[in-house]
Structures are given as structure tokens and as C-alpha cells.
């Protein structure tokens, strides 16, 4: 029994240490300065860099609704949740047209991060992307997202567990069919269920050991 305990413990520690090392950033406080309860709204280009037909710019946080209204020139009413709407986008400071694209509204907690989110699907030219990002950066309460910050917020909101976060990273970097299938299984919770089984086995072994004279 003790040998089984050591084997399971060793395997679990080896596997989890790799996940934890890559997620120290995820364990940082989600909302910090300038005051208690303050949570900045973040934005970033979520699609790949470089010229492309369509680029996706994501916004997440409490000011997402106002950002969407500012760039799309909406007064009060927002698009229906999770519904793409074609809209002209304007620079809120100068009123200059930036592009014409799709906008989407994801009210929290039913979003990737669990927060209010908005997406702008615009043409993927560098000037268009730069113009939209600069316009978002000019709005109060918004700042560019740090690397991995959307996923960190999803993790801290309970939308993803550690193994699903790792699976998401694997899926983004998958280059082969086998890697893609493995990453999808991990995102579906296969690895999490395996770890849960190990945890239950370890708990039973510890209980048996503690009850042994």
C-alpha cells in the first residue's frame, strides 16, 4: 500500500509541477491598484498578428459596454448577447471612421472570462487594427492586456481549471493532428478527471495508513 501511495504521489507531483510552473502568472491577484474592488478593463488583438482578412479584438472588464457604445456610436441599447451585428466603428475622440465590421456583446458571467466582454471583428490590415487599438486605449478605465491575461481571468473566475488552461495553450500551439486531439481531450476535462481519480486514491491510501497501528 505504501508503495502504491509513493507511486501515485510521485506521478501527480511530476505532472502538476509542470502545470504550476507555467501558471505562476495566473495566480497573481486579478484586481489590484489603484483601490479595493478596482478591476481594469483590458483589450487586445485576439487573432494572430500580421495581415489577414479578419482580425478579432477582444475587450473584457466592467467598461466593456461603454467601450462598445463609444466605438460603435451606440446611445444606450447594446446588441443582443452573442449576436453579431454589422456596425460602423468610429474614433470616439475625433469622430473619424475606423472601419465597418461585426461587433458582439457577451455579458458576464456568460463569457470566456466570466466578465462583461465585447469583440470587434474588423478587417485585418495593420492600419485598421492599430486604429481600433489606439481608440480603445484612449478610453478611461481601459488598458492593453498582458500576455495570457484573458486566460488568467477565466481561470480565476472558475471558467477553466489548471489542466484546461494547459490544454488551451497546447491547442493554440498544436501542429499535428495527434497534438490537436490530445489538447481537445484535455480541454474537455479528461486530464482533470484523471487527477481527481488520483486525488481520491491518495485520500483513501492516506486514510488507510493513518488507521494502521
C-alpha positions in Angstrom: 0.0 0.0 0.0 2.8 2.4 0.9 4.5 1.6 -2.5 1.2 2.5 -4.3 1.0 5.7 -2.4 4.5 6.7 -3.3 4.0 5.9 -7.0 0.7 7.9 -7.3 2.2 10.8 -5.3 5.3 10.9 -7.4 3.4 10.8 -10.7 1.0 13.5 -9.6 3.7 15.8 -8.3 5.8 15.5 -11.5 2.8 16.3 -13.7 1.4 19.1 -11.6 4.7 20.8 -11.1 5.0 21.5 -14.8 1.5 23.0 -14.9 2.2 25.1 -11.8 5.4 26.4 -13.2 3.7 27.8 -16.2 0.8 29.3 -14.3 2.5 31.4 -11.6 1.3 34.4 -13.6 -2.3 33.1 -13.3 -2.1 33.1 -9.5 -1.4 36.8 -9.3 -4.2 39.0 -7.9 -6.8 39.7 -10.6 -7.8 43.2 -9.5 -5.3 45.3 -7.6 -4.4 49.0 -7.5 -5.5 51.8 -7.6 -8.1 50.8 -5.0 -10.1 48.0 -3.4 -12.6 46.4 -5.8 -10.9 48.1 -8.8 -10.7 45.8 -11.9 -9.4 47.4 -15.0 -10.9 46.6 -18.4 -8.4 45.0 -20.8 -8.2 44.8 -24.5 -6.0 43.0 -27.1 -5.8 41.6 -30.5 -7.0 38.0 -30.1 -6.3 36.8 -33.6 -2.9 36.3 -35.0 -0.6 39.2 -35.9 0.1 40.1 -39.5 -2.2 41.0 -42.4 -5.3 38.9 -42.7 -8.9 39.2 -43.9 -10.5 39.4 -40.4 -8.9 40.4 -37.1 -10.6 39.9 -33.7 -10.1 42.5 -31.0 -11.4 41.4 -27.5 -12.4 43.6 -24.6 -13.0 42.2 -21.1 -14.0 44.0 -17.9 -16.6 46.4 -16.4 -16.1 49.1 -19.0 -16.7 46.7 -22.0 -20.2 48.0 -22.5 -19.1 51.6 -22.6 -16.2 50.8 -24.9 -18.6 49.1 -27.3 -21.0 52.0 -27.2 -18.2 54.5 -27.7 -16.7 52.9 -30.8 -19.9 51.8 -32.4 -21.7 55.1 -31.7 -24.5 53.4 -29.7 -26.5 55.5 -27.3 -27.8 53.0 -24.8 -29.0 49.8 -26.3 -26.4 47.1 -26.8 -26.6 44.2 -29.4 -28.4 41.1 -28.3 -26.0 38.9 -26.4 -23.8 36.6 -28.5 -25.2 38.0 -31.7 -23.0 39.5 -34.5 -24.1 42.9 -35.7 -22.6 44.8 -38.6 -21.7 48.3 -37.5 -19.5 51.3 -38.4 -16.7 52.0 -35.9 -15.6 55.5 -35.1 -12.7 57.0 -33.2 -14.5 58.3 -30.0 -12.2 61.3 -29.7 -12.2 62.6 -33.3 -15.3 61.0 -34.7 -13.2 59.7 -37.6 -14.3 56.4 -39.2 -12.1 53.5 -38.3 -13.7 50.5 -40.1 -17.0 48.8 -40.7 -17.2 45.4 -39.1 -19.0 43.0 -36.8 -19.5 43.7 -33.1 -20.5 41.2 -30.4 -21.6 41.6 -26.8 -21.0 38.9 -24.1 -22.5 40.0 -20.8 -20.9 38.3 -17.8 -20.9 35.7 -16.4 -21.7 34.0 -19.7 -18.4 34.8 -21.4 -14.9 33.4 -21.7 -13.5 35.4 -18.8 -16.8 35.5 -16.8 -16.7 39.3 -17.1 -18.6 41.6 -19.5 -16.9 41.2 -22.8 -17.1 42.7 -26.3 -15.5 41.7 -29.5 -14.8 43.7 -32.7 -14.3 41.7 -35.9 -12.6 44.1 -38.2 -10.6 44.0 -41.4 -7.1 42.7 -40.7 -5.0 45.4 -42.1 -2.3 46.9 -39.8 -3.7 50.4 -40.0 -7.2 49.3 -39.1 -6.0 47.2 -36.2 -3.8 49.9 -34.9 -6.6 52.5 -35.2 -9.1 50.4 -33.2 -6.5 49.5 -30.5 -5.5 53.2 -30.1 -9.1 54.2 -29.9 -9.7 51.7 -27.1 -6.6 52.8 -25.3 -7.9 56.4 -25.3 -11.0 55.4 -23.3 -10.9 55.8 -19.5 -10.5 52.6 -17.5 -9.1 50.6 -20.4 -5.5 49.3 -20.8 -3.8 46.7 -23.1 -3.9 43.2 -21.7 -0.8 41.5 -20.5 0.2 38.2 -22.2 -2.2 35.5 -21.1 -4.4 37.8 -19.1 -7.7 36.8 -20.7 -7.0 33.2 -19.8 -5.9 34.1 -16.3 -9.1 35.9 -15.7 -11.1 32.9 -17.0 -9.1 30.7 -14.6 -9.6 33.0 -11.6 -13.4 33.2 -12.4 -13.6 29.4 -12.4 -14.3 29.2 -16.1 -11.2 27.0 -16.6 -9.2 24.8 -14.3 -5.4 24.4 -14.4 -5.5 21.4 -16.7 -8.0 23.1 -19.1 -5.7 26.2 -19.2 -2.8 24.0 -20.1 -5.0 22.3 -22.7 -5.9 25.6 -24.3 -2.2 26.5 -24.6 -1.5 23.2 -26.1 -4.3 23.6 -28.6 -3.1 27.0 -29.7 0.4 25.6 -30.4 -0.7 22.2 -31.8 0.9 21.5 -35.1 -0.2 17.8 -35.7 -3.5 16.0 -35.6 -2.4 14.0 -32.6 -1.5 17.2 -30.7 -4.8 18.7 -31.6 -6.8 15.7 -30.4 -4.9 15.4 -27.2 -5.3 19.1 -26.4 -9.1 18.9 -27.1 -9.4 15.9 -24.7 -7.5 17.9 -22.1 -9.8 20.9 -22.6 -12.8 18.6 -22.3 -11.7 17.7 -18.8 -10.1 14.2 -19.4 -6.9 15.1 -17.5 -8.8 16.8 -14.7 -10.9 13.7 -14.2 -7.8 11.6 -14.1 -6.2 13.9 -11.5 -9.5 13.8 -9.5 -9.3 10.0 -9.5 -5.7 10.1 -8.3 -6.7 12.6 -5.6 -9.4 10.2 -4.4 -7.0 7.3 -4.4 -4.4 9.2 -2.4 -7.0 10.2 0.1 -8.1 6.6 0.6 -4.5 5.5 0.9 -3.8 8.2 3.5 -6.9 7.2 5.4 -5.8 3.6 5.4 -2.3 4.5 6.5 -3.4 6.7 9.3 -5.7 3.9 10.6 -2.9 1.4 10.6 -1.2 0.9 14.0 
